[in-house]
Structures are given as structure tokens and as C-alpha cells.
Amino acid sequence: MNDRPLSALPSRTARVVAFVSVLVAGAAGGTIGYALVDVQCTGECAVPSGIAMLVGSVSFAAGMSVVAVLGLRAMGEWRERGDQ
């Protein structure tokens, strides 16, 4: 018999994986944003590259956070159906 209390909260491992995936997506977005501006810019490009890195990081992390939340909610629904 499983003695864990009923909860819609996903497991700790699933939450850690979701958090790490958001961090990885943010890093990838920052790298892509920086690279796009770095390839196209000539001369002093520190500010445009930094802005592109920030925008890429935030947008990719935000997109991945939506995917992570949807995945964690789906896991909670699967667990709920298994408990019934």
C-alpha cells in the first residue's frame, strides 16, 4: 500500500528537471541571441549583443517555463487517474 498523501504536486525529481530545463533553455536563448547580433554587427557591438542575449534568454526561458508547467500538470493528472 502506498502511504503517501494525496497531492497534485509533482515529484521533487520532476520539478528539478523542469527547473533545469528552463535554465538550459535560457542559456541556449542567450547564446543564440548573442550569436545572431555578433554575426551581423560590425564595430562596437557590446550593447546590442547584450540586449540580444537578454531578450533571447528571457524569451526562451519563458517559453520553456510554459512547456514545463504544462508537462508537470499532465503528470499530476496522470497520477490522479492512477490513484482512482
Legacy VTK file of the C-alpha trace (Angstrom):
# vtk DataFile Version 3.0
C-alpha trace
ASCII
DATASET POLYDATA
POINTS 84 float
0.000 0.000 0.000
1.234 3.471 -0.824
1.190 5.703 2.268
1.937 8.989 0.534
-0.673 11.721 0.995
-2.800 12.625 -1.998
-1.366 15.660 -3.717
-1.380 17.193 -7.176
2.199 18.314 -6.593
4.647 16.564 -8.952
7.594 14.675 -7.558
10.704 16.553 -6.499
12.674 14.993 -9.354
10.148 16.208 -11.914
10.264 19.729 -10.505
14.081 19.760 -10.545
14.136 18.534 -14.149
11.655 21.249 -15.128
13.734 23.933 -13.392
16.971 22.769 -15.014
15.280 22.657 -18.423
14.206 26.301 -18.020
17.795 27.256 -17.131
19.199 25.354 -20.119
16.652 26.952 -22.459
17.556 30.402 -21.127
21.244 29.744 -21.698
20.549 28.496 -25.222
18.410 31.544 -25.985
21.096 33.876 -24.726
23.714 32.154 -26.829
21.537 32.288 -29.940
20.653 35.957 -29.387
24.284 36.910 -28.860
25.428 34.944 -31.904
22.814 36.465 -34.202
23.858 40.001 -33.339
27.567 39.189 -33.244
27.466 37.810 -36.787
25.614 40.820 -38.203
27.231 43.667 -36.265
30.440 45.483 -37.139
32.391 47.803 -34.871
31.385 48.293 -31.231
28.667 45.723 -30.572
28.717 45.179 -26.818
25.368 46.847 -26.064
23.384 45.327 -28.964
24.878 41.894 -28.230
23.995 42.222 -24.553
20.441 43.277 -25.320
20.036 40.395 -27.765
21.417 37.996 -25.160
18.966 39.274 -22.547
15.966 39.153 -24.883
16.891 35.678 -26.126
17.420 34.345 -22.611
14.168 35.717 -21.251
12.059 34.667 -24.224
13.446 31.135 -24.398
13.166 30.665 -20.625
9.591 31.971 -20.651
8.648 29.617 -23.467
10.253 26.656 -21.738
8.555 27.521 -18.462
5.175 27.258 -20.212
6.129 23.851 -21.578
7.415 22.742 -18.159
4.229 23.813 -16.370
2.075 22.011 -18.912
4.199 18.888 -18.533
4.026 18.984 -14.735
0.258 19.460 -14.845
-0.076 16.488 -17.191
1.982 14.381 -14.787
-0.341 15.408 -11.957
-3.385 14.377 -13.969
-1.837 11.019 -14.842
-1.050 10.410 -11.178
-4.599 11.353 -10.198
-6.054 8.879 -12.691
-3.732 6.201 -11.387
-4.900 6.803 -7.831
-8.555 6.328 -8.754
LINES 1 85
84 0 1 2 3 4 5 6 7 8 9 10 11 12 13 14 15 16 17 18 19 20 21 22 23 24 25 26 27 28 29 30 31 32 33 34 35 36 37 38 39 40 41 42 43 44 45 46 47 48 49 50 51 52 53 54 55 56 57 58 59 60 61 62 63 64 65 66 67 68 69 70 71 72 73 74 75 76 77 78 79 80 81 82 83
